[in-house]
Amino acid sequence: MREVLIVQNAASGGPRRVGDWLAEDGLGLEVVRAFEGAEVPERLGDRALLVLGGGYLPSDDARAPWLPATRELVRQAIDDARPYLGICLGGQMLSEVAGGLVKADAGEPENGSVPITLRPETGDDPLFHGLPEVVTAIEHHKDAVVGLPEDAAWLAQTEACPYQAFRVGPAAWGVQFHPEVAPERILEWDDRGFDLERLHREALLDEPAAITVWRGVSHRFAAVTRMS
């Protein structure tokens, strides 16, 4: 059985339905609850890697002392062409480790179900090929990638946050959005002046198409992992 090592950076930031979908495809999941002090392994080995979101920048080591070890695993995934999926903080970490730029409070925050435009570069991408030109996913961020690594494939964008999805090398993907999150999660947010009920209603309308897209992308990641 192929295994996926999952680094969880926040109590609310578990793998959720992406974990369920990967398990459905027969992958073994090892979740490291790093935010609770669980030790991040030194070596990735032949596992795939999934790094989840959290309220940190990728190098916010003073507040999140497990981040250096996590960055080392991301480096190993890139160097060894191990399948990698980075979500939100995990996507920003992929960019930074590979030489891109991440900025705090970058531009206009995105919250709720957001339309995301896929770029022509998705045409031959193992995860994103053949998807609708515009898809939706739940977003909740203000930090962002502001410069992609050299030679990265730029896969998806929004007006407020251009670098929504990208690939480094053959098998390392970073996304700014949250394919693992269902609309109900919105109601758990600190409101911060948001109309959470409205955002939730809008996400429910988008959910049937969104769940089809992101379940399919997760199955494709599982297939890449099994073949690696």
Secondary structure by P-SEA (a helix, b strand, c coil): cbbbbbbbcccccccaaaaaaaaaabbbbbbcccccccccccccccbbbbbbbccccccccccccaaaaaaaaaaaaaaaccbbbbccaaaaaaaaaabbbbbcccccccccbbbbbbcccccccccccccccbbbbbbbbcccccccccccccccccccccccbbbccccbbbbcccccccccccccccccccaaaaaaaaaaaacaaaaaaaaaaaaaaaaaaaac
